[in-house]
Amino acid sequence: MRLANFVTELFVSFLLVAYFLLAGPSWHSVWDPCFTLLLVVLLWIPSVLAHEFGHSVAGRILGYRLNYIRVGTGRGFWLGPRLKIGSNLFWGGITTFRPPYRPLTRAGTVFLNGAGVLFNLALVIVALLVLPISSSFGWGLLILNLAAFVYNLIPARSSRIPGGSNDGAKIWSAIFDKR
Protein backbone atom coordinates (compact mmCIF):
# COMPACT_ATOMS: atom_id res chain seq x y z
CA MET A 1 0.00 0.00 0.00
CA ARG A 2 2.99 2.34 0.18
CA LEU A 3 2.91 2.78 -3.60
CA ALA A 4 -0.74 3.86 -3.36
CA ASN A 5 0.15 6.45 -0.71
CA PHE A 6 2.94 7.80 -2.92
CA VAL A 7 0.70 7.93 -6.02
CA THR A 8 -2.12 9.71 -4.22
CA GLU A 9 0.17 12.27 -2.58
CA LEU A 10 1.87 12.87 -5.92
CA PHE A 11 -1.50 13.31 -7.65
CA VAL A 12 -2.81 15.70 -5.00
CA SER A 13 0.42 17.73 -5.22
CA PHE A 14 0.10 17.81 -9.00
CA LEU A 15 -3.48 19.11 -8.75
CA LEU A 16 -2.49 21.84 -6.31
CA VAL A 17 0.38 22.96 -8.56
CA ALA A 18 -2.02 22.89 -11.52
CA TYR A 19 -4.42 25.08 -9.56
CA PHE A 20 -1.72 27.68 -8.92
CA LEU A 21 -0.69 27.61 -12.58
CA LEU A 22 -4.30 28.06 -13.72
CA ALA A 23 -5.01 30.79 -11.19
CA GLY A 24 -1.61 32.44 -11.71
CA PRO A 25 -2.31 34.38 -14.92
CA SER A 26 -5.15 36.24 -13.21
CA TRP A 27 -2.87 37.52 -10.44
CA HIS A 28 -2.35 41.27 -10.61
CA SER A 29 -0.34 41.90 -7.46
CA VAL A 30 2.13 40.27 -5.13
CA TRP A 31 -0.71 39.53 -2.66
CA ASP A 32 -2.83 37.49 -5.08
CA PRO A 33 -0.93 34.20 -4.44
CA CYS A 34 -1.51 34.72 -0.69
CA PHE A 35 -5.22 35.25 -1.27
CA THR A 36 -5.31 32.18 -3.53
CA LEU A 37 -3.66 30.07 -0.83
CA LEU A 38 -6.13 31.43 1.72
CA LEU A 39 -8.97 30.50 -0.63
CA VAL A 40 -7.62 26.94 -0.89
CA VAL A 41 -7.59 26.70 2.91
CA LEU A 42 -11.10 28.12 3.17
CA LEU A 43 -12.43 25.76 0.47
CA TRP A 44 -10.77 22.71 2.04
CA ILE A 45 -12.95 22.72 5.16
CA PRO A 46 -16.32 22.74 3.29
CA SER A 47 -15.02 20.07 0.90
CA VAL A 48 -14.09 17.76 3.78
CA LEU A 49 -17.37 18.55 5.52
CA ALA A 50 -19.32 17.67 2.36
CA HIS A 51 -17.40 14.40 2.12
CA GLU A 52 -18.12 13.51 5.74
CA PHE A 53 -21.74 14.61 5.35
CA GLY A 54 -22.02 12.03 2.55
CA HIS A 55 -20.91 9.35 4.99
CA SER A 56 -23.41 10.55 7.59
CA VAL A 57 -26.31 10.48 5.09
CA ALA A 58 -25.37 6.97 3.97
CA GLY A 59 -25.02 5.83 7.59
CA ARG A 60 -28.45 7.20 8.40
CA ILE A 61 -29.94 5.32 5.44
CA LEU A 62 -28.25 2.12 6.69
CA GLY A 63 -29.65 2.56 10.19
CA TYR A 64 -26.66 4.05 11.98
CA ARG A 65 -27.00 6.88 14.46
CA LEU A 66 -24.40 9.64 13.99
CA ASN A 67 -21.98 9.99 16.87
CA TYR A 68 -19.93 12.93 15.52
CA ILE A 69 -18.07 14.32 12.50
CA ARG A 70 -14.49 15.49 12.94
CA VAL A 71 -12.50 17.56 10.46
CA GLY A 72 -8.75 17.49 11.04
CA THR A 73 -6.70 15.99 13.84
CA GLY A 74 -5.20 17.27 17.05
CA ARG A 75 -6.77 19.44 19.68
CA GLY A 76 -9.71 21.36 18.44
CA PHE A 77 -13.04 22.80 19.33
CA TRP A 78 -16.67 21.73 19.01
CA LEU A 79 -18.94 23.68 16.64
CA GLY A 80 -21.99 21.88 17.97
CA PRO A 81 -22.85 18.62 19.63
CA ARG A 82 -21.82 16.54 16.60
CA LEU A 83 -19.12 18.57 14.77
CA LYS A 84 -15.52 18.96 15.90
CA ILE A 85 -12.83 20.97 14.10
CA GLY A 86 -9.27 19.83 14.83
CA SER A 87 -6.20 22.04 14.97
CA ASN A 88 -4.56 20.33 11.95
CA LEU A 89 -7.18 20.72 9.23
CA PHE A 90 -5.27 19.08 6.39
CA TRP A 91 -5.52 15.48 7.57
CA GLY A 92 -9.05 14.97 6.31
CA GLY A 93 -11.93 13.94 8.50
CA ILE A 94 -13.74 11.06 10.09
CA THR A 95 -17.39 10.27 10.74
CA THR A 96 -18.22 8.01 13.66
CA PHE A 97 -21.47 6.18 14.26
CA ARG A 98 -23.23 4.24 16.94
CA PRO A 99 -23.70 0.78 15.44
CA PRO A 100 -27.08 -0.43 14.17
CA TYR A 101 -28.82 -3.55 15.39
CA ARG A 102 -27.80 -5.58 12.34
CA PRO A 103 -24.29 -6.19 10.91
CA LEU A 104 -23.22 -4.29 7.80
CA THR A 105 -23.08 -6.25 4.53
CA ARG A 106 -20.46 -5.88 1.81
CA ALA A 107 -22.83 -3.73 -0.25
CA GLY A 108 -23.58 -1.61 2.82
CA THR A 109 -19.86 -1.11 3.44
CA VAL A 110 -19.30 -0.03 -0.17
CA PHE A 111 -22.31 2.32 0.03
CA LEU A 112 -21.23 3.83 3.36
CA ASN A 113 -17.62 4.44 2.28
CA GLY A 114 -18.47 5.44 -1.29
CA ALA A 115 -21.01 8.08 -0.29
CA GLY A 116 -18.36 10.60 0.76
CA VAL A 117 -16.55 10.13 -2.54
CA LEU A 118 -19.81 10.68 -4.42
CA PHE A 119 -20.38 13.97 -2.56
CA ASN A 120 -16.91 15.13 -3.69
CA LEU A 121 -17.80 14.13 -7.25
CA ALA A 122 -21.04 16.12 -6.94
CA LEU A 123 -19.01 19.22 -5.93
CA VAL A 124 -16.75 18.68 -8.97
CA ILE A 125 -19.85 18.64 -11.18
CA VAL A 126 -21.20 21.77 -9.45
CA ALA A 127 -17.88 23.51 -10.07
CA LEU A 128 -17.97 22.52 -13.74
CA LEU A 129 -21.60 23.39 -14.42
CA VAL A 130 -22.63 26.18 -12.07
CA LEU A 131 -19.61 28.20 -11.02
CA PRO A 132 -17.59 30.36 -13.37
CA ILE A 133 -14.45 28.29 -13.85
CA SER A 134 -12.44 31.38 -14.73
CA SER A 135 -12.68 32.45 -11.10
CA SER A 136 -10.26 31.30 -8.42
CA PHE A 137 -13.22 30.04 -6.38
CA GLY A 138 -14.45 27.81 -9.21
CA TRP A 139 -10.99 26.41 -9.93
CA GLY A 140 -10.33 25.87 -6.22
CA LEU A 141 -13.59 23.99 -5.73
CA LEU A 142 -12.91 21.89 -8.81
CA ILE A 143 -9.28 21.01 -8.02
CA LEU A 144 -9.75 20.30 -4.30
CA ASN A 145 -12.77 18.05 -4.80
CA LEU A 146 -11.21 16.28 -7.76
CA ALA A 147 -8.15 15.61 -5.57
CA ALA A 148 -10.37 14.35 -2.72
CA PHE A 149 -12.34 12.17 -5.17
CA VAL A 150 -9.23 10.52 -6.61
CA TYR A 151 -7.43 10.21 -3.25
CA ASN A 152 -10.40 8.45 -1.69
CA LEU A 153 -10.74 5.96 -4.55
CA ILE A 154 -7.13 4.74 -4.48
CA PRO A 155 -6.71 2.24 -1.60
CA ALA A 156 -4.29 3.55 1.04
CA ARG A 157 -3.56 2.51 4.61
CA SER A 158 -1.50 4.63 6.97
CA SER A 159 -1.36 5.68 10.58
CA ARG A 160 -1.52 9.27 9.28
CA ILE A 161 -5.04 8.71 7.92
CA PRO A 162 -7.85 9.15 10.47
CA GLY A 163 -9.27 5.67 11.03
CA GLY A 164 -6.14 3.97 9.60
CA SER A 165 -7.32 3.62 5.99
CA ASN A 166 -9.06 5.75 3.43
CA ASP A 167 -12.40 5.01 1.78
CA GLY A 168 -10.76 3.31 -1.20
CA ALA A 169 -9.07 0.73 1.04
CA LYS A 170 -12.35 0.03 2.84
CA ILE A 171 -14.25 -0.32 -0.45
CA TRP A 172 -11.51 -2.55 -1.88
CA SER A 173 -11.57 -4.75 1.23
CA ALA A 174 -15.36 -5.02 1.15
CA ILE A 175 -15.37 -6.11 -2.48
CA PHE A 176 -12.31 -8.38 -2.69
CA ASP A 177 -11.46 -9.73 0.78
CA LYS A 178 -12.69 -13.17 1.70
CA ARG A 179 -14.88 -13.29 4.77
Backbone as CSV, one residue per row, in Angstrom:
resi,resn,N_x,N_y,N_z,CA_x,CA_y,CA_z,C_x,C_y,C_z
1,MET,0.804,-1.199,0.000,0.000,0.000,0.000,0.851,1.269,0.000
2,ARG,2.146,1.155,0.184,2.990,2.343,0.178,3.003,3.015,-1.184
3,LEU,2.951,2.220,-2.260,2.906,2.782,-3.602,1.635,3.608,-3.784
4,ALA,0.514,3.119,-3.258,-0.740,3.863,-3.360,-0.646,5.193,-2.620
5,ASN,-0.018,5.194,-1.444,0.154,6.446,-0.706,0.988,7.431,-1.515
6,PHE,2.072,6.941,-2.127,2.941,7.803,-2.923,2.187,8.360,-4.128
7,VAL,1.439,7.504,-4.827,0.705,7.931,-6.020,-0.343,8.976,-5.658
8,THR,-1.077,8.745,-4.574,-2.115,9.708,-4.219,-1.524,11.035,-3.775
9,GLU,-0.454,11.010,-2.997,0.166,12.265,-2.575,0.761,12.999,-3.773
10,LEU,1.335,12.258,-4.715,1.869,12.872,-5.922,0.753,13.500,-6.749
11,PHE,-0.369,12.805,-6.871,-1.495,13.311,-7.650,-2.086,14.564,-7.009
12,VAL,-2.273,14.540,-5.699,-2.811,15.701,-5.000,-1.861,16.891,-5.149
13,SER,-0.559,16.652,-5.027,0.424,17.730,-5.219,0.353,18.278,-6.637
14,PHE,0.218,17.386,-7.612,0.096,17.808,-9.003,-1.133,18.696,-9.200
15,LEU,-2.265,18.307,-8.605,-3.477,19.107,-8.755,-3.340,20.481,-8.104
16,LEU,-2.678,20.541,-6.954,-2.487,21.838,-6.307,-1.561,22.747,-7.122
17,VAL,-0.503,22.169,-7.691,0.382,22.955,-8.560,-0.389,23.405,-9.801
18,ALA,-1.206,22.518,-10.360,-2.022,22.888,-11.524,-2.968,24.031,-11.182
19,TYR,-3.522,23.994,-9.981,-4.421,25.077,-9.556,-3.685,26.414,-9.534
20,PHE,-2.480,26.423,-8.972,-1.722,27.676,-8.916,-1.326,28.147,-10.318
21,LEU,-1.032,27.212,-11.213,-0.692,27.606,-12.578,-1.904,28.164,-13.317
22,LEU,-3.087,27.565,-13.070,-4.303,28.063,-13.723,-4.749,29.396,-13.141
23,ALA,-4.592,29.540,-11.827,-5.009,30.795,-11.193,-3.960,31.890,-11.373
24,GLY,-2.719,31.497,-11.623,-1.612,32.442,-11.715,-1.765,33.563,-12.716
25,PRO,-2.201,33.288,-13.946,-2.311,34.378,-14.921,-3.280,35.491,-14.520
26,SER,-4.209,35.196,-13.619,-5.154,36.238,-13.209,-4.620,37.080,-12.050
27,TRP,-3.435,36.753,-11.548,-2.872,37.516,-10.441,-2.379,38.877,-10.940
28,HIS,-2.737,39.920,-10.209,-2.351,41.266,-10.608,-1.412,41.928,-9.614
29,SER,-1.241,41.311,-8.450,-0.343,41.905,-7.457,0.401,40.793,-6.726
30,VAL,1.324,41.206,-5.912,2.128,40.266,-5.131,1.271,39.540,-4.087
31,TRP,0.136,40.126,-3.687,-0.713,39.533,-2.655,-1.670,38.482,-3.205
32,ASP,-1.880,38.443,-4.504,-2.828,37.489,-5.076,-2.489,36.029,-4.769
33,PRO,-1.211,35.590,-4.826,-0.930,34.200,-4.438,-1.307,33.916,-2.973
34,CYS,-1.130,34.898,-2.109,-1.508,34.717,-0.694,-3.012,34.556,-0.566
35,PHE,-3.768,35.371,-1.302,-5.221,35.251,-1.266,-5.675,33.932,-1.877
36,THR,-4.988,33.460,-2.915,-5.313,32.179,-3.529,-5.068,31.040,-2.548
37,LEU,-3.949,31.095,-1.841,-3.664,30.070,-0.833,-4.696,30.114,0.291
38,LEU,-5.090,31.294,0.705,-6.130,31.426,1.725,-7.448,30.850,1.226
39,LEU,-7.757,31.067,-0.049,-8.970,30.504,-0.632,-8.923,28.987,-0.629
40,VAL,-7.765,28.402,-0.931,-7.616,26.943,-0.888,-7.905,26.435,0.518
41,VAL,-7.359,27.102,1.519,-7.588,26.699,2.912,-9.068,26.816,3.256
42,LEU,-9.692,27.912,2.847,-11.099,28.116,3.167,-12.015,27.158,2.419
43,LEU,-11.628,26.729,1.222,-12.434,25.761,0.470,-12.218,24.324,0.954
44,TRP,-11.078,24.064,1.584,-10.770,22.712,2.041,-11.770,22.247,3.095
45,ILE,-12.071,23.099,4.062,-12.954,22.715,5.160,-14.355,22.347,4.649
46,PRO,-15.005,23.161,3.799,-16.320,22.740,3.291,-16.261,21.483,2.425
47,SER,-15.152,21.282,1.716,-15.023,20.069,0.898,-14.954,18.833,1.777
48,VAL,-14.174,18.894,2.852,-14.087,17.756,3.779,-15.420,17.566,4.495
49,LEU,-16.061,18.659,4.879,-17.373,18.549,5.524,-18.402,17.910,4.597
50,ALA,-18.393,18.285,3.318,-19.321,17.675,2.355,-19.048,16.182,2.235
51,HIS,-17.783,15.809,2.198,-17.403,14.402,2.116,-17.930,13.635,3.335
52,GLU,-17.678,14.173,4.512,-18.121,13.511,5.742,-19.646,13.524,5.866
53,PHE,-20.280,14.574,5.360,-21.744,14.614,5.353,-22.300,13.485,4.487
54,GLY,-21.612,13.172,3.384,-22.023,12.032,2.554,-22.011,10.733,3.341
55,HIS,-20.964,10.541,4.145,-20.915,9.347,4.991,-22.055,9.345,5.999
56,SER,-22.356,10.501,6.581,-23.406,10.546,7.594,-24.782,10.273,6.988
57,VAL,-25.040,10.762,5.770,-26.310,10.484,5.094,-26.425,8.988,4.790
58,ALA,-25.354,8.400,4.276,-25.372,6.969,3.973,-25.544,6.145,5.251
59,GLY,-24.869,6.537,6.321,-25.015,5.832,7.589,-26.429,5.898,8.112
60,ARG,-27.053,7.049,7.962,-28.448,7.204,8.403,-29.371,6.296,7.595
61,ILE,-29.136,6.201,6.292,-29.937,5.323,5.438,-29.758,3.862,5.863
62,LEU,-28.546,3.494,6.281,-28.252,2.122,6.685,-28.672,1.815,8.126
63,GLY,-29.169,2.799,8.841,-29.649,2.563,10.191,-28.696,2.952,11.302
64,TYR,-27.594,3.583,10.964,-26.657,4.046,11.981,-27.161,5.345,12.601
65,ARG,-26.761,5.593,13.814,-26.995,6.883,14.458,-25.659,7.613,14.516
66,LEU,-25.638,8.853,14.038,-24.404,9.635,13.987,-23.904,9.925,15.392
67,ASN,-22.625,9.639,15.612,-21.977,9.994,16.868,-21.403,11.405,16.732
68,TYR,-20.445,11.596,15.813,-19.927,12.928,15.517,-19.138,12.907,14.225
69,ILE,-18.922,14.099,13.666,-18.067,14.316,12.498,-16.894,15.157,12.973
70,ARG,-15.691,14.752,12.561,-14.491,15.486,12.942,-13.712,15.834,11.675
71,VAL,-13.334,17.087,11.562,-12.497,17.557,10.456,-11.140,17.893,11.046
72,GLY,-10.100,17.255,10.547,-8.752,17.494,11.040,-8.409,16.623,12.231
73,THR,-7.175,16.756,12.684,-6.696,15.995,13.836,-6.158,16.966,14.872
74,GLY,-5.761,16.437,15.997,-5.198,17.270,17.054,-6.281,17.916,17.896
75,ARG,-5.818,18.728,18.834,-6.774,19.438,19.681,-7.618,20.359,18.823
76,GLY,-8.824,20.522,19.212,-9.705,21.362,18.440,-10.833,21.894,19.288
77,PHE,-11.890,22.256,18.629,-13.044,22.797,19.332,-14.314,22.248,18.697
78,TRP,-15.374,22.225,19.468,-16.671,21.732,19.015,-17.470,22.886,18.433
79,LEU,-18.054,22.683,17.256,-18.938,23.676,16.644,-20.404,23.343,16.901
80,GLY,-20.647,22.352,17.646,-21.985,21.884,17.965,-21.844,20.537,18.631
81,PRO,-22.949,19.898,18.926,-22.850,18.620,19.631,-22.268,17.488,18.777
82,ARG,-22.267,17.639,17.463,-21.818,16.544,16.597,-20.731,16.934,15.599
83,LEU,-20.143,18.113,15.714,-19.120,18.567,14.766,-17.926,19.127,15.511
84,LYS,-16.758,18.510,15.275,-15.521,18.964,15.900,-14.531,19.357,14.809
85,ILE,-13.865,20.491,15.016,-12.834,20.967,14.103,-11.494,20.828,14.817
86,GLY,-10.580,20.045,14.231,-9.269,19.830,14.827,-8.303,20.955,14.491
87,SER,-7.181,20.975,15.184,-6.201,22.041,14.967,-5.412,21.844,13.670
88,ASN,-5.242,20.602,13.216,-4.562,20.332,11.952,-5.613,19.951,10.923
89,LEU,-6.044,20.915,10.131,-7.177,20.721,9.231,-6.864,19.882,8.008
90,PHE,-5.601,19.714,7.671,-5.269,19.081,6.392,-5.094,17.576,6.468
91,TRP,-5.582,16.943,7.497,-5.522,15.482,7.566,-6.877,14.866,7.342
92,GLY,-7.762,15.542,6.673,-9.047,14.971,6.314,-10.021,14.984,7.473
93,GLY,-10.905,14.004,7.477,-11.930,13.944,8.498,-12.348,12.526,8.764
94,ILE,-13.223,12.372,9.738,-13.745,11.058,10.086,-15.161,11.229,10.611
95,THR,-16.022,10.285,10.257,-17.391,10.266,10.742,-17.547,9.014,11.587
96,THR,-18.031,9.166,12.789,-18.220,8.011,13.660,-19.709,7.820,13.925
97,PHE,-20.071,6.563,14.063,-21.470,6.184,14.255,-21.625,5.328,15.489
98,ARG,-22.843,5.266,15.969,-23.226,4.241,16.941,-23.768,3.091,16.107
99,PRO,-23.341,1.873,16.350,-23.702,0.777,15.438,-25.203,0.476,15.424
100,PRO,-25.674,-0.019,14.268,-27.085,-0.426,14.173,-27.288,-1.792,14.818
101,TYR,-28.504,-2.248,14.786,-28.817,-3.550,15.387,-28.353,-4.707,14.517
102,ARG,-28.212,-4.494,13.228,-27.796,-5.581,12.337,-26.380,-5.322,11.815
103,PRO,-25.636,-6.393,11.470,-24.291,-6.191,10.915,-24.365,-5.600,9.508
104,LEU,-23.291,-4.947,9.104,-23.219,-4.288,7.803,-22.755,-5.289,6.748
105,THR,-23.444,-5.349,5.627,-23.082,-6.246,4.531,-21.961,-5.632,3.693
106,ARG,-21.476,-6.405,2.727,-20.455,-5.878,1.814,-20.994,-4.692,1.025
107,ALA,-22.220,-4.828,0.520,-22.826,-3.734,-0.248,-23.025,-2.509,0.642
108,GLY,-23.414,-2.724,1.886,-23.575,-1.615,2.823,-22.263,-0.913,3.104
109,THR,-21.181,-1.690,3.218,-19.859,-1.113,3.445,-19.419,-0.274,2.250
110,VAL,-19.652,-0.785,1.042,-19.303,-0.031,-0.167,-20.136,1.245,-0.247
111,PHE,-21.431,1.145,0.061,-22.308,2.317,0.030,-21.880,3.356,1.064
112,LEU,-21.604,2.915,2.281,-21.227,3.827,3.358,-19.921,4.551,3.045
113,ASN,-18.921,3.831,2.554,-17.622,4.442,2.277,-17.585,5.164,0.933
114,GLY,-18.433,4.776,0.005,-18.472,5.436,-1.295,-19.290,6.718,-1.306
115,ALA,-20.137,6.907,-0.303,-21.006,8.084,-0.286,-20.213,9.386,-0.164
116,GLY,-19.174,9.395,0.638,-18.356,10.601,0.761,-17.678,10.954,-0.553
117,VAL,-17.197,9.928,-1.250,-16.548,10.132,-2.545,-17.554,10.687,-3.554
118,LEU,-18.778,10.191,-3.499,-19.808,10.681,-4.418,-20.166,12.144,-4.140
119,PHE,-20.128,12.558,-2.875,-20.379,13.968,-2.563,-19.262,14.845,-3.121
120,ASN,-18.002,14.371,-3.074,-16.908,15.132,-3.688,-17.090,15.211,-5.199
121,LEU,-17.532,14.124,-5.815,-17.795,14.132,-7.250,-18.924,15.109,-7.579
122,ALA,-19.941,15.174,-6.734,-21.037,16.125,-6.945,-20.520,17.565,-6.901
123,LEU,-19.584,17.861,-5.992,-19.014,19.218,-5.933,-18.153,19.520,-7.155
124,VAL,-17.499,18.499,-7.720,-16.749,18.682,-8.968,-17.719,19.057,-10.090
125,ILE,-18.844,18.355,-10.150,-19.848,18.642,-11.185,-20.445,20.032,-10.989
126,VAL,-20.705,20.417,-9.733,-21.204,21.768,-9.454,-20.191,22.802,-9.925
127,ALA,-18.916,22.564,-9.645,-17.880,23.509,-10.070,-17.820,23.618,-11.588
128,LEU,-18.020,22.495,-12.273,-17.966,22.517,-13.738,-19.191,23.164,-14.369
129,LEU,-20.363,22.947,-13.786,-21.601,23.395,-14.418,-22.122,24.740,-13.932
130,VAL,-21.965,25.013,-12.647,-22.627,26.176,-12.074,-21.688,27.357,-11.884
131,LEU,-20.522,27.102,-11.357,-19.614,28.196,-11.019,-18.815,28.642,-12.237
132,PRO,-18.470,29.910,-12.289,-17.595,30.358,-13.369,-16.174,29.827,-13.139
133,ILE,-15.736,28.959,-14.023,-14.452,28.293,-13.851,-13.290,29.279,-13.975
134,SER,-13.522,30.404,-14.602,-12.437,31.376,-14.728,-12.095,32.022,-13.391
135,SER,-12.957,31.854,-12.397,-12.684,32.449,-11.098,-11.808,31.525,-10.259
136,SER,-11.086,32.093,-9.332,-10.259,31.298,-8.420,-11.119,30.392,-7.565
137,PHE,-12.319,30.858,-7.195,-13.216,30.037,-6.384,-13.644,28.784,-7.140
138,GLY,-14.019,28.947,-8.397,-14.445,27.806,-9.211,-13.326,26.800,-9.416
139,TRP,-12.126,27.313,-9.745,-10.988,26.413,-9.926,-10.622,25.721,-8.619
140,GLY,-10.656,26.466,-7.518,-10.328,25.873,-6.220,-11.283,24.765,-5.848
141,LEU,-12.581,25.011,-6.031,-13.588,23.985,-5.727,-13.393,22.763,-6.613
142,LEU,-13.124,22.991,-7.879,-12.911,21.886,-8.810,-11.674,21.073,-8.453
143,ILE,-10.547,21.712,-8.256,-9.284,21.015,-8.017,-9.306,20.282,-6.682
144,LEU,-9.748,20.942,-5.622,-9.751,20.298,-4.299,-10.665,19.089,-4.259
145,ASN,-11.839,19.185,-4.840,-12.765,18.053,-4.797,-12.376,16.952,-5.768
146,LEU,-11.741,17.308,-6.870,-11.207,16.282,-7.757,-10.082,15.520,-7.057
147,ALA,-9.227,16.249,-6.327,-8.154,15.607,-5.567,-8.725,14.704,-4.479
148,ALA,-9.740,15.168,-3.765,-10.368,14.346,-2.722,-11.038,13.121,-3.331
149,PHE,-11.673,13.291,-4.481,-12.336,12.174,-5.167,-11.319,11.092,-5.529
150,VAL,-10.234,11.489,-6.182,-9.228,10.516,-6.612,-8.519,9.893,-5.407
151,TYR,-8.135,10.727,-4.437,-7.435,10.213,-3.253,-8.268,9.161,-2.529
152,ASN,-9.556,9.376,-2.436,-10.403,8.447,-1.691,-10.819,7.231,-2.502
153,LEU,-10.486,7.172,-3.770,-10.744,5.959,-4.547,-9.539,5.029,-4.598
154,ILE,-8.341,5.568,-4.461,-7.134,4.745,-4.478,-6.924,4.168,-3.078
155,PRO,-6.856,2.836,-2.939,-6.713,2.242,-1.597,-5.395,2.645,-0.937
156,ALA,-5.483,3.159,0.285,-4.292,3.547,1.041,-4.534,3.290,2.522
157,ARG,-3.525,2.717,3.166,-3.563,2.509,4.613,-2.352,3.201,5.216
158,SER,-2.579,3.909,6.312,-1.503,4.629,6.965,-1.962,5.059,8.346
159,SER,-1.012,5.180,9.253,-1.360,5.683,10.579,-1.644,7.176,10.531
160,ARG,-1.255,7.836,9.431,-1.519,9.267,9.283,-2.963,9.550,8.885
161,ILE,-3.657,8.539,8.350,-5.037,8.712,7.915,-5.953,8.480,9.107
162,PRO,-6.901,9.399,9.379,-7.847,9.149,10.467,-8.608,7.848,10.221
163,GLY,-8.614,6.966,11.182,-9.266,5.672,11.031,-8.334,4.599,10.488
164,GLY,-7.129,4.948,10.053,-6.144,3.971,9.605,-6.155,3.654,8.125
165,SER,-7.273,3.868,7.436,-7.325,3.621,5.993,-8.346,4.561,5.367
166,ASN,-8.130,4.856,4.100,-9.065,5.751,3.428,-10.251,4.959,2.895
167,ASP,-11.183,5.651,2.270,-12.400,5.009,1.779,-12.094,3.976,0.694
168,GLY,-11.108,4.251,-0.145,-10.755,3.305,-1.199,-10.303,1.966,-0.642
169,ALA,-9.519,1.981,0.427,-9.070,0.728,1.042,-10.245,-0.030,1.648
170,LYS,-11.185,0.687,2.245,-12.354,0.032,2.837,-13.264,-0.544,1.760
171,ILE,-13.433,0.190,0.666,-14.246,-0.319,-0.455,-13.573,-1.535,-1.074
172,TRP,-12.276,-1.446,-1.304,-11.511,-2.550,-1.876,-11.626,-3.796,-0.999
173,SER,-11.472,-3.618,0.301,-11.568,-4.752,1.233,-12.969,-5.359,1.213
174,ALA,-14.000,-4.511,1.160,-15.360,-5.022,1.152,-15.660,-5.826,-0.104
175,ILE,-15.082,-5.432,-1.223,-15.367,-6.114,-2.481,-14.524,-7.379,-2.646
176,PHE,-13.218,-7.309,-2.313,-12.314,-8.383,-2.692,-11.820,-9.283,-1.559
177,ASP,-11.918,-8.867,-0.305,-11.459,-9.728,0.783,-12.425,-10.873,1.015
178,LYS,-11.850,-12.021,1.361,-12.686,-13.168,1.695,-13.127,-13.032,3.129
179,ARG,-14.375,-13.373,3.392,-14.881,-13.287,4.768,-15.130,-14.655,5.317
